[in-house]
Amino acid sequence: MQITSCTKRQTTFSSLDAYPKTTKSLWLAYSKEATTFKIWSPTAATVKLNLYKTGNNSDVFETHTLKVDEHGVWSKTIQGDLNGIYYTYQTYINNSWLTETPGIFAKAVGVNGNRAMVLDFDTTNPTNWKNDQYVKLKSPNDAIIYELHIRDITIQKEANSSFSGKYLGLIEKETKSPQNVSTAIDHIKELGITHVHLLPTFDHYSIDEINLEKPQFNWGYDPQNYNVPEGSFSTNPFDAKVRITEFKMMVKAFHDANIGVILDVVYNHTGRKENSNFNLENPNYYYRFDKEGNFSDGTACGNETASERKMMRKFMIESVKYWATEYHLDGFRFDLMGIHDIKTMNLIADEVKKINANTLIYGEGWTANESALPEGNRALKKHTNQMPQIAVFSDDLRDGIKGSVFEDTDTGFVSGAKNTEESIKFGIVGSIQHSQIEYKNVNYSNKSWANQPWQAINYVSCHDNHTLFDKLKVSQPNASFDDIKKMHKLAIAIVLTSQGTPFLHAGSEMMRTKNGEHNSYKAPDSINQINWNLKAQNEDVVRYFQNLIKLRKAHPAFRMPTAKEVQNKLEFIKSENGFISYQLKNNVNKDPWKTILVIYNAQNKAVTYNLQHTWNIAVLGEDFYFEPEKIISKNLKIPRISMVILFKK
């Protein structure tokens, strides 16, 4: 290996893994007296730093050449207070100057993310930020997660927002639609959920922040600057400070309502390939390649990152820690987590739990295509037992309830499919080992994959694929609206009474539709927006959601923290096509109710259920009996396509 720092002379290495590593901080170090700039680029012959007065449309006013150490870290300290100065790095590699880059550790950027900015972060903190608290949980499955896209919530005019589609719009209080229903954060608080999950809210490529007067939509799964909030959700993307301040204001407003904030993170690929910020610093280093030397594409997005490589692992760990500390985030959802290696995911969990023991960490336990990472090393659903602090989405329960997301006409338990009961039971117990489940009959798993029940993220719909309402409509085209509504309610009832960690798609509480669009990642607002008229039209469904959440929060029996408790205290009573009943016994998890009987009837007819004892009714069809109590004995008629919950004190 030849090491040289001679100007414009290339440093070469035998392989990407042979690059020198560093444990040094690569973050910009700012003080009012001086700022130190750093970039890791072992193969660069030289690196220069360009300073600008603005984030765009201005010329370089000063250029500096950086000095390199033996680990490939280029740095320069400049005296004086540079707060508000924009900058870029430029590397000279393979006898040419690459395009300017803000650097992968940029914490503040100007419009469209092309230039980073030096910033005094103390000036970005909202009032009382130092006393802001993470949301506390006794067990991860005490969380009730609500997945949303910031723009969707307030972009419809009926949201009546002063900041449509913005961070500040999401948290604006006392907003009501023309039909006098609460919108934005007031609506979220009314539901009773515990955590909001934000679709990618780091800086991404898709939205042109210079032309925001033109409607633009994207989910945001095309990362540009990983450590900076997205500018299009701010009131001024041209000023690098504004998006940071407003993001923190958003987090603070949710925390003040005792609602945690989870960020959807997309470290598995970059929105661009050759010209990504990774490649403008270190061509090829951060990516995987196939045997022919082409970019590996396990993400189906044109590239995949190499989490197992030392400096990519360092970047991921430090990035997650940064979001947790600087922005007080309560959790992270890892997109296509199966692209990442198990060791890196466990290290991330270890490190972030040191900052906040209540941090929720979960991800998609799959890849989109075949990956160059050996399967045994992948953070897949079937390897959850090797990731004791991480939860994974249960596609078993998702498709068991409503049918395959990949086949429009496929049905599930609530929509009339036969032989789905074991998949539902597997979801009920939180994907753990349970003696009453026949694993050979579970749709996607022939054995348990969770160590503890909270490790299963139980859901029936999310931003991907059809909304629950649209899926039920397309798979049961002849069903009446009233029957679709019954299926919809039963689907969510199963999620919210199961032992895993429940996850709800924003708008599902009002039977959200995307007009049949199953992949709305760049569809217009007319498809993606929350239609607040539906909240008034489907007020009974909203109320049903609220009552389910209230019930779950009041009764710890539905959220046992350990597999042992579930194995000992959850007993299935009856299971046949379209019908499941089970009981939770002995005041489990200190529940005030001694025994709870849960019955799901997905059959197209009422079923008479024989009761051996006298029971109190908690839920019967549409009705919740919080007070006063209603007693039943002998026989109970279970309405068609509904859930019943009975209890004994």
FIPA-952091 format. One line per field, with one value per residue (C-alpha): x, z, y; residue in one letter; residue number from 1. Coordinates in steps of 0.25 Angstrom, whole numbers, plus 5000, padded with zeros to 4 digits. Last residue first. Layout:
east = (X; ...)
up = (Z; ...)
north = (Y; ...)
res = (a; ...)
n = (NUM; ...)
END
This chain:
east = (4748; 4743; 4744; 4737; 4743; 4735; 4740; 4732; 4730; 4716; 4711; 4714; 4701; 4704; 4700; 4700; 4703; 4704; 4706; 4707; 4716; 4713; 4723; 4735; 4725; 4729; 4719; 4721; 4720; 4721; 4732; 4735; 4723; 4724; 4724; 4716; 4721; 4722; 4718; 4713; 4716; 4704; 4711; 4705; 4708; 4718; 4729; 4740; 4737; 4748; 4746; 4754; 4752; 4759; 4761; 4765; 4762; 4771; 4783; 4795; 4803; 4793; 4781; 4780; 4777; 4776; 4766; 4765; 4755; 4756; 4746; 4747; 4750; 4752; 4759; 4754; 4760; 4774; 4781; 4789; 4795; 4807; 4812; 4809; 4816; 4828; 4829; 4831; 4826; 4811; 4803; 4788; 4788; 4793; 4779; 4776; 4785; 4778; 4764; 4767; 4773; 4761; 4752; 4759; 4759; 4744; 4741; 4749; 4741; 4728; 4732; 4733; 4727; 4733; 4747; 4745; 4744; 4758; 4764; 4778; 4786; 4793; 4784; 4780; 4794; 4800; 4806; 4821; 4822; 4807; 4809; 4796; 4787; 4772; 4766; 4777; 4766; 4766; 4756; 4755; 4764; 4773; 4776; 4791; 4795; 4795; 4806; 4803; 4815; 4812; 4802; 4790; 4777; 4781; 4784; 4772; 4763; 4769; 4765; 4751; 4748; 4752; 4744; 4732; 4734; 4735; 4722; 4715; 4721; 4715; 4724; 4724; 4738; 4744; 4759; 4759; 4750; 4758; 4771; 4766; 4760; 4774; 4782; 4788; 4803; 4813; 4809; 4805; 4794; 4791; 4800; 4807; 4822; 4827; 4839; 4829; 4825; 4839; 4849; 4843; 4844; 4835; 4835; 4830; 4828; 4821; 4807; 4806; 4801; 4814; 4814; 4803; 4801; 4796; 4810; 4814; 4828; 4828; 4822; 4815; 4804; 4793; 4801; 4803; 4789; 4785; 4795; 4789; 4775; 4777; 4771; 4760; 4759; 4746; 4750; 4754; 4763; 4770; 4767; 4775; 4769; 4780; 4792; 4805; 4799; 4795; 4782; 4775; 4777; 4788; 4795; 4798; 4799; 4810; 4816; 4820; 4830; 4842; 4846; 4861; 4867; 4870; 4875; 4879; 4865; 4861; 4869; 4856; 4852; 4865; 4877; 4886; 4899; 4894; 4889; 4903; 4903; 4903; 4888; 4876; 4865; 4855; 4862; 4854; 4853; 4847; 4851; 4850; 4857; 4849; 4857; 4853; 4867; 4871; 4885; 4891; 4879; 4885; 4898; 4894; 4883; 4893; 4903; 4892; 4889; 4903; 4905; 4893; 4897; 4889; 4881; 4870; 4867; 4859; 4856; 4860; 4850; 4856; 4851; 4849; 4856; 4862; 4867; 4881; 4883; 4875; 4878; 4893; 4892; 4886; 4897; 4908; 4904; 4901; 4914; 4923; 4917; 4920; 4934; 4936; 4930; 4918; 4908; 4911; 4901; 4892; 4890; 4880; 4867; 4863; 4869; 4877; 4884; 4899; 4906; 4914; 4927; 4924; 4924; 4914; 4917; 4914; 4915; 4921; 4935; 4931; 4937; 4941; 4937; 4928; 4924; 4917; 4911; 4904; 4909; 4911; 4899; 4888; 4876; 4885; 4883; 4881; 4883; 4868; 4863; 4848; 4849; 4841; 4835; 4829; 4815; 4814; 4806; 4818; 4827; 4819; 4821; 4836; 4838; 4831; 4839; 4851; 4848; 4845; 4858; 4866; 4857; 4860; 4875; 4879; 4872; 4868; 4858; 4849; 4835; 4841; 4835; 4842; 4855; 4857; 4864; 4879; 4887; 4885; 4888; 4883; 4874; 4864; 4852; 4845; 4831; 4830; 4821; 4822; 4812; 4819; 4820; 4831; 4841; 4854; 4852; 4852; 4846; 4852; 4866; 4864; 4868; 4864; 4849; 4847; 4833; 4830; 4826; 4817; 4817; 4807; 4794; 4782; 4773; 4769; 4784; 4786; 4774; 4779; 4792; 4787; 4771; 4760; 4746; 4737; 4731; 4739; 4752; 4757; 4771; 4772; 4787; 4798; 4807; 4806; 4805; 4818; 4826; 4820; 4809; 4800; 4805; 4793; 4785; 4770; 4771; 4760; 4770; 4777; 4792; 4791; 4793; 4799; 4811; 4817; 4815; 4810; 4811; 4804; 4811; 4804; 4815; 4813; 4819; 4833; 4831; 4830; 4831; 4836; 4835; 4848; 4848; 4850; 4856; 4868; 4858; 4851; 4848; 4852; 4867; 4873; 4882; 4890; 4893; 4903; 4903; 4914; 4906; 4906; 4904; 4896; 4884; 4873; 4873; 4884; 4890; 4892; 4898; 4907; 4914; 4913; 4920; 4914; 4919; 4926; 4927; 4939; 4953; 4960; 4973; 4967; 4963; 4963; 4952; 4944; 4937; 4926; 4923; 4912; 4915; 4904; 4913; 4928; 4932; 4948; 4959; 4959; 4963; 4966; 4965; 4967; 4965; 4972; 4977; 4991; 4987; 4983; 4983; 4972; 4974; 4965; 4956; 4950; 4938; 4933; 4922; 4907; 4894; 4892; 4893; 4899; 4912; 4920; 4933; 4940; 4949; 4959; 4964; 4976; 4981; 4968; 4969; 4968; 4956; 4951; 4946; 4948; 4945; 4950; 4943; 4949; 4946; 4931; 4932; 4929; 4934; 4929; 4927; 4937; 4940; 4953; 4952; 4959; 4960; 4971; 4966; 4969; 4954; 4952; 4963; 4978; 4979; 4983; 4987; 4987; 4997; 4990; 4997; 5006; 4999; 5005; 5002; 5006; 5000)
up = (5149; 5137; 5123; 5110; 5096; 5083; 5069; 5057; 5043; 5046; 5060; 5072; 5078; 5093; 5100; 5115; 5122; 5119; 5128; 5124; 5132; 5131; 5127; 5118; 5109; 5095; 5084; 5069; 5070; 5085; 5093; 5108; 5112; 5126; 5127; 5134; 5132; 5122; 5110; 5097; 5085; 5075; 5062; 5053; 5038; 5028; 5036; 5041; 5055; 5064; 5079; 5091; 5105; 5116; 5130; 5143; 5138; 5145; 5137; 5145; 5133; 5133; 5143; 5143; 5128; 5114; 5106; 5091; 5081; 5066; 5054; 5039; 5037; 5050; 5063; 5077; 5091; 5089; 5102; 5105; 5120; 5119; 5105; 5106; 5119; 5115; 5102; 5110; 5110; 5110; 5102; 5102; 5116; 5120; 5119; 5119; 5107; 5099; 5102; 5099; 5086; 5082; 5086; 5078; 5066; 5067; 5068; 5055; 5049; 5054; 5049; 5035; 5027; 5037; 5036; 5021; 5019; 5024; 5012; 5016; 5003; 4995; 4983; 4981; 4985; 4973; 4971; 4974; 4984; 4981; 4979; 4980; 4974; 4976; 4979; 4989; 5000; 5015; 5023; 5034; 5044; 5032; 5031; 5036; 5035; 5048; 5055; 5067; 5075; 5077; 5086; 5078; 5082; 5073; 5061; 5062; 5064; 5052; 5043; 5049; 5047; 5032; 5030; 5036; 5027; 5015; 5019; 5020; 5007; 5000; 4996; 4981; 4978; 4989; 4986; 4980; 4991; 5003; 4997; 4995; 5009; 5015; 5007; 4995; 4994; 5002; 5012; 5022; 5024; 5033; 5044; 5055; 5058; 5064; 5073; 5084; 5086; 5090; 5084; 5070; 5058; 5061; 5051; 5037; 5033; 5021; 5022; 5035; 5033; 5036; 5048; 5055; 5067; 5080; 5086; 5084; 5079; 5077; 5065; 5074; 5080; 5072; 5059; 5060; 5063; 5050; 5042; 5048; 5044; 5030; 5025; 5017; 5011; 5014; 5015; 5030; 5029; 5016; 5001; 4988; 4977; 4977; 4978; 4983; 4996; 4999; 5006; 5017; 5031; 5027; 5018; 5030; 5040; 5033; 5027; 5042; 5042; 5050; 5064; 5069; 5083; 5082; 5068; 5066; 5068; 5058; 5047; 5040; 5039; 5031; 5037; 5026; 5030; 5027; 5013; 5009; 5005; 4990; 4990; 4983; 4981; 4989; 5003; 5015; 5030; 5029; 5041; 5056; 5066; 5077; 5087; 5102; 5107; 5102; 5099; 5103; 5095; 5083; 5084; 5086; 5075; 5065; 5069; 5067; 5053; 5049; 5054; 5046; 5033; 5025; 5013; 5021; 5027; 5015; 5021; 5036; 5045; 5056; 5070; 5080; 5073; 5082; 5070; 5074; 5082; 5075; 5061; 5064; 5069; 5057; 5048; 5057; 5056; 5041; 5038; 5046; 5039; 5026; 5030; 5034; 5023; 5028; 5024; 5009; 5002; 4991; 4977; 4966; 4974; 4974; 4988; 4986; 4974; 4974; 4966; 4955; 4957; 4950; 4963; 4969; 4976; 4989; 4992; 5002; 4996; 4981; 4979; 4993; 4995; 4982; 4983; 4997; 4993; 4981; 4967; 4962; 4969; 4972; 4982; 4992; 4997; 5010; 5019; 5018; 5031; 5035; 5047; 5060; 5069; 5082; 5087; 5101; 5096; 5100; 5093; 5080; 5081; 5084; 5072; 5063; 5069; 5066; 5051; 5051; 5056; 5047; 5035; 5038; 5040; 5025; 5020; 5006; 5010; 5016; 5022; 5024; 5019; 5006; 5013; 5017; 5031; 5031; 5035; 5023; 5012; 4998; 5001; 4991; 4999; 5000; 4999; 4987; 4984; 4976; 4975; 4968; 4977; 4983; 4972; 4978; 4987; 4975; 4982; 4978; 4984; 4999; 5012; 5024; 5026; 5021; 5025; 5040; 5050; 5061; 5074; 5086; 5079; 5086; 5074; 5079; 5080; 5065; 5062; 5070; 5063; 5049; 5048; 5057; 5051; 5049; 5035; 5029; 5035; 5048; 5053; 5068; 5069; 5058; 5060; 5045; 5039; 5046; 5039; 5026; 5016; 5018; 5028; 5032; 5032; 5029; 5027; 5017; 5008; 5006; 5009; 5024; 5027; 5014; 5014; 5027; 5022; 5033; 5041; 5054; 5065; 5077; 5087; 5100; 5091; 5094; 5109; 5121; 5111; 5113; 5103; 5102; 5110; 5106; 5118; 5109; 5098; 5108; 5096; 5083; 5080; 5067; 5073; 5080; 5067; 5063; 5048; 5037; 5025; 5015; 5000; 4990; 4999; 4989; 4997; 5007; 5016; 5031; 5038; 5027; 5031; 5016; 5011; 5005; 4991; 4979; 4966; 4965; 4960; 4951; 4951; 4957; 4969; 4973; 4983; 4985; 4998; 5000; 5009; 5014; 5024; 5034; 5047; 5042; 5055; 5054; 5051; 5040; 5044; 5032; 5031; 5021; 5028; 5020; 5032; 5031; 5032; 5021; 5019; 5013; 5003; 5005; 4996; 4998; 4992; 4984; 4975; 4978; 4973; 4984; 4999; 5001; 5006; 5000; 5004; 4996; 5003; 4995; 4995; 4989; 4983; 4988; 4990; 5006; 5006; 5020; 5021; 5032; 5034; 5047; 5051; 5060; 5071; 5071; 5072; 5061; 5059; 5046; 5048; 5044; 5058; 5059; 5059; 5046; 5036; 5025; 5012; 5011; 5010; 4997; 4991; 4988; 4991; 4983; 4986; 4974; 4972; 4971; 4982; 4990; 5001; 4999; 5004; 4996; 5000)
north = (4963; 4954; 4959; 4959; 4964; 4962; 4965; 4966; 4961; 4955; 4958; 4948; 4944; 4940; 4928; 4924; 4937; 4952; 4964; 4979; 4989; 5004; 5009; 5004; 4997; 4998; 4996; 4993; 4978; 4975; 4980; 4980; 4970; 4965; 4950; 4939; 4925; 4913; 4922; 4916; 4925; 4926; 4931; 4942; 4940; 4945; 4939; 4948; 4945; 4949; 4946; 4951; 4945; 4953; 4947; 4954; 4968; 4979; 4975; 4972; 4967; 4955; 4956; 4941; 4938; 4944; 4936; 4932; 4931; 4930; 4929; 4930; 4916; 4909; 4912; 4911; 4913; 4918; 4921; 4933; 4932; 4923; 4925; 4940; 4941; 4934; 4942; 4954; 4968; 4965; 4976; 4972; 4968; 4982; 4987; 5002; 5006; 4995; 4999; 5014; 5010; 5001; 5012; 5023; 5013; 5011; 5026; 5028; 5017; 5023; 5037; 5031; 5043; 5053; 5048; 5045; 5060; 5061; 5055; 5052; 5055; 5044; 5043; 5058; 5061; 5056; 5042; 5041; 5029; 5026; 5011; 5003; 5014; 5009; 5023; 5026; 5023; 5026; 5018; 5029; 5022; 5017; 5031; 5030; 5015; 5008; 5000; 4991; 4985; 4970; 4964; 4965; 4974; 4986; 4978; 4969; 4981; 4988; 4976; 4975; 4990; 4989; 4976; 4983; 4995; 4987; 4980; 4994; 4998; 4986; 4975; 4972; 4976; 4968; 4968; 4982; 4988; 4981; 4986; 5000; 5001; 4996; 5005; 4999; 4996; 5004; 5015; 5005; 4994; 4982; 4984; 4976; 4980; 4967; 4969; 4973; 4958; 4954; 4945; 4947; 4937; 4926; 4914; 4911; 4926; 4932; 4927; 4920; 4906; 4899; 4907; 4900; 4909; 4904; 4902; 4916; 4920; 4935; 4943; 4953; 4944; 4950; 4950; 4935; 4933; 4941; 4933; 4920; 4925; 4927; 4914; 4920; 4934; 4942; 4957; 4958; 4945; 4949; 4951; 4951; 4959; 4970; 4960; 4966; 4971; 4957; 4956; 4964; 4958; 4948; 4958; 4967; 4956; 4949; 4962; 4964; 4976; 4974; 4979; 4981; 4979; 4964; 4964; 4949; 4944; 4954; 4946; 4941; 4955; 4958; 4966; 4960; 4952; 4938; 4943; 4947; 4962; 4963; 4965; 4958; 4968; 4976; 4972; 4967; 4969; 4983; 4991; 4993; 5001; 5008; 5016; 5015; 5013; 5027; 5030; 5017; 5011; 5018; 5011; 4997; 4998; 5003; 4992; 4981; 4987; 4987; 4973; 4968; 4973; 4983; 4980; 4973; 4986; 4990; 5003; 5004; 5010; 5019; 5023; 5034; 5046; 5056; 5065; 5067; 5054; 5043; 5049; 5049; 5035; 5030; 5037; 5032; 5018; 5019; 5026; 5017; 5005; 5012; 5014; 4999; 4992; 4983; 4994; 4993; 5002; 4997; 5002; 5004; 5005; 4991; 4990; 4978; 4985; 4981; 4992; 4985; 4979; 4966; 4958; 4968; 4981; 4987; 5002; 5012; 5011; 5012; 5026; 5032; 5047; 5050; 5035; 5037; 5050; 5043; 5046; 5032; 5026; 5036; 5034; 5026; 5012; 5004; 5016; 5020; 5024; 5026; 5035; 5032; 5043; 5041; 5046; 5051; 5064; 5073; 5062; 5065; 5080; 5078; 5069; 5079; 5091; 5083; 5081; 5096; 5100; 5091; 5095; 5109; 5109; 5106; 5118; 5115; 5105; 5115; 5111; 5097; 5084; 5086; 5086; 5072; 5071; 5069; 5057; 5048; 5058; 5052; 5040; 5035; 5029; 5043; 5039; 5049; 5060; 5073; 5084; 5096; 5108; 5100; 5103; 5105; 5093; 5084; 5071; 5058; 5059; 5056; 5063; 5055; 5054; 5040; 5036; 5041; 5030; 5037; 5031; 5028; 5028; 5034; 5037; 5051; 5054; 5051; 5060; 5071; 5070; 5072; 5073; 5074; 5072; 5084; 5080; 5092; 5085; 5089; 5094; 5097; 5094; 5095; 5083; 5077; 5091; 5095; 5084; 5087; 5082; 5094; 5104; 5112; 5099; 5098; 5083; 5085; 5091; 5078; 5079; 5077; 5062; 5058; 5067; 5061; 5047; 5038; 5025; 5024; 5015; 5010; 5008; 4999; 4988; 4994; 4991; 5001; 5012; 5027; 5038; 5046; 5058; 5073; 5081; 5086; 5090; 5100; 5110; 5104; 5101; 5106; 5116; 5106; 5099; 5110; 5107; 5105; 5103; 5091; 5094; 5085; 5082; 5087; 5100; 5101; 5091; 5088; 5076; 5071; 5058; 5053; 5065; 5077; 5072; 5079; 5071; 5063; 5069; 5060; 5052; 5040; 5047; 5062; 5064; 5077; 5081; 5091; 5102; 5112; 5123; 5125; 5124; 5126; 5132; 5134; 5125; 5114; 5100; 5090; 5075; 5063; 5050; 5039; 5031; 5036; 5050; 5060; 5075; 5083; 5094; 5106; 5114; 5128; 5136; 5125; 5131; 5132; 5127; 5116; 5114; 5127; 5135; 5124; 5116; 5106; 5095; 5088; 5073; 5067; 5054; 5047; 5032; 5033; 5043; 5045; 5060; 5070; 5085; 5091; 5104; 5115; 5125; 5125; 5110; 5099; 5085; 5079; 5064; 5055; 5050; 5042; 5026; 5026; 5015; 5013; 5007; 4992; 4988; 4995; 4987; 4987; 5002; 5014; 5028; 5037; 5049; 5063; 5069; 5060; 5053; 5040; 5026; 5013; 5000)
res = (k; k; f; l; i; v; m; s; i; r; p; i; k; l; n; k; s; i; i; k; e; p; e; f; y; f; d; e; g; l; v; a; i; n; w; t; h; q; l; n; y; t; v; a; k; n; q; a; n; y; i; v; l; i; t; k; w; p; d; k; n; v; n; n; k; l; q; y; s; i; f; g; n; e; s; k; i; f; e; l; k; n; q; v; e; k; a; t; p; m; r; f; a; p; h; a; k; r; l; k; i; l; n; q; f; y; r; v; v; d; e; n; q; a; k; l; n; w; n; i; q; n; i; s; d; p; a; k; y; s; n; h; e; g; n; k; t; r; m; m; e; s; g; a; h; l; f; p; t; g; q; s; t; l; v; i; a; i; a; l; k; h; m; k; k; i; d; d; f; s; a; n; p; q; s; v; k; l; k; d; f; l; t; h; n; d; h; c; s; v; y; n; i; a; q; w; p; q; n; a; w; s; k; n; s; y; n; v; n; k; y; e; i; q; s; h; q; i; s; g; v; i; g; f; k; i; s; e; e; t; n; k; a; g; s; v; f; g; t; d; t; d; e; f; v; s; g; k; i; g; d; r; l; d; d; s; f; v; a; i; q; p; m; q; n; t; h; k; k; l; a; r; n; g; e; p; l; a; s; e; n; a; t; w; g; e; g; y; i; l; t; n; a; n; i; k; k; v; e; d; a; i; l; n; m; t; k; i; d; h; i; g; m; l; d; f; r; f; g; d; l; h; y; e; t; a; w; y; k; v; s; e; i; m; f; k; r; m; m; k; r; e; s; a; t; e; n; g; c; a; t; g; d; s; f; n; g; e; k; d; f; r; y; y; y; n; p; n; e; l; n; f; n; s; n; e; k; r; g; t; h; n; y; v; v; d; l; i; v; g; i; n; a; d; h; f; a; k; v; m; m; k; f; e; t; i; r; v; k; a; d; f; p; n; t; s; f; s; g; e; p; v; n; y; n; q; p; d; y; g; w; n; f; q; p; k; e; l; n; i; e; d; i; s; y; h; d; f; t; p; l; l; h; v; h; t; i; g; l; e; k; i; h; d; i; a; t; s; v; n; q; p; s; k; t; e; k; e; i; l; g; l; y; k; g; s; f; s; s; n; a; e; k; q; i; t; i; d; r; i; h; l; e; y; i; i; a; d; n; p; s; k; l; k; v; y; q; d; n; k; w; n; t; p; n; t; t; d; f; d; l; v; m; a; r; n; g; n; v; g; v; a; k; a; f; i; g; p; t; e; t; l; w; s; n; n; i; y; t; q; y; t; y; y; i; g; n; l; d; g; q; i; t; k; s; w; v; g; h; e; d; v; k; l; t; h; t; e; f; v; d; s; n; n; g; t; k; y; l; n; l; k; v; t; a; a; t; p; s; w; i; k; f; t; t; a; e; k; s; y; a; l; w; l; s; k; t; t; k; p; y; a; d; l; s; s; f; t; t; q; r; k; t; c; s; t; i; q; m)
n = (649; 648; 647; 646; 645; 644; 643; 642; 641; 640; 639; 638; 637; 636; 635; 634; 633; 632; 631; 630; 629; 628; 627; 626; 625; 624; 623; 622; 621; 620; 619; 618; 617; 616; 615; 614; 613; 612; 611; 610; 609; 608; 607; 606; 605; 604; 603; 602; 601; 600; 599; 598; 597; 596; 595; 594; 593; 592; 591; 590; 589; 588; 587; 586; 585; 584; 583; 582; 581; 580; 579; 578; 577; 576; 575; 574; 573; 572; 571; 570; 569; 568; 567; 566; 565; 564; 563; 562; 561; 560; 559; 558; 557; 556; 555; 554; 553; 552; 551; 550; 549; 548; 547; 546; 545; 544; 543; 542; 541; 540; 539; 538; 537; 536; 535; 534; 533; 532; 531; 530; 529; 528; 527; 526; 525; 524; 523; 522; 521; 520; 519; 518; 517; 516; 515; 514; 513; 512; 511; 510; 509; 508; 507; 506; 505; 504; 503; 502; 501; 500; 499; 498; 497; 496; 495; 494; 493; 492; 491; 490; 489; 488; 487; 486; 485; 484; 483; 482; 481; 480; 479; 478; 477; 476; 475; 474; 473; 472; 471; 470; 469; 468; 467; 466; 465; 464; 463; 462; 461; 460; 459; 458; 457; 456; 455; 454; 453; 452; 451; 450; 449; 448; 447; 446; 445; 444; 443; 442; 441; 440; 439; 438; 437; 436; 435; 434; 433; 432; 431; 430; 429; 428; 427; 426; 425; 424; 423; 422; 421; 420; 419; 418; 417; 416; 415; 414; 413; 412; 411; 410; 409; 408; 407; 406; 405; 404; 403; 402; 401; 400; 399; 398; 397; 396; 395; 394; 393; 392; 391; 390; 389; 388; 387; 386; 385; 384; 383; 382; 381; 380; 379; 378; 377; 376; 375; 374; 373; 372; 371; 370; 369; 368; 367; 366; 365; 364; 363; 362; 361; 360; 359; 358; 357; 356; 355; 354; 353; 352; 351; 350; 349; 348; 347; 346; 345; 344; 343; 342; 341; 340; 339; 338; 337; 336; 335; 334; 333; 332; 331; 330; 329; 328; 327; 326; 325; 324; 323; 322; 321; 320; 319; 318; 317; 316; 315; 314; 313; 312; 311; 310; 309; 308; 307; 306; 305; 304; 303; 302; 301; 300; 299; 298; 297; 296; 295; 294; 293; 292; 291; 290; 289; 288; 287; 286; 285; 284; 283; 282; 281; 280; 279; 278; 277; 276; 275; 274; 273; 272; 271; 270; 269; 268; 267; 266; 265; 264; 263; 262; 261; 260; 259; 258; 257; 256; 255; 254; 253; 252; 251; 250; 249; 248; 247; 246; 245; 244; 243; 242; 241; 240; 239; 238; 237; 236; 235; 234; 233; 232; 231; 230; 229; 228; 227; 226; 225; 224; 223; 222; 221; 220; 219; 218; 217; 216; 215; 214; 213; 212; 211; 210; 209; 208; 207; 206; 205; 204; 203; 202; 201; 200; 199; 198; 197; 196; 195; 194; 193; 192; 191; 190; 189; 188; 187; 186; 185; 184; 183; 182; 181; 180; 179; 178; 177; 176; 175; 174; 173; 172; 171; 170; 169; 168; 167; 166; 165; 164; 163; 162; 161; 160; 159; 158; 157; 156; 155; 154; 153; 152; 151; 150; 149; 148; 147; 146; 145; 144; 143; 142; 141; 140; 139; 138; 137; 136; 135; 134; 133; 132; 131; 130; 129; 128; 127; 126; 125; 124; 123; 122; 121; 120; 119; 118; 117; 116; 115; 114; 113; 112; 111; 110; 109; 108; 107; 106; 105; 104; 103; 102; 101; 100; 99; 98; 97; 96; 95; 94; 93; 92; 91; 90; 89; 88; 87; 86; 85; 84; 83; 82; 81; 80; 79; 78; 77; 76; 75; 74; 73; 72; 71; 70; 69; 68; 67; 66; 65; 64; 63; 62; 61; 60; 59; 58; 57; 56; 55; 54; 53; 52; 51; 50; 49; 48; 47; 46; 45; 44; 43; 42; 41; 40; 39; 38; 37; 36; 35; 34; 33; 32; 31; 30; 29; 28; 27; 26; 25; 24; 23; 22; 21; 20; 19; 18; 17; 16; 15; 14; 13; 12; 11; 10; 9; 8; 7; 6; 5; 4; 3; 2; 1)
END
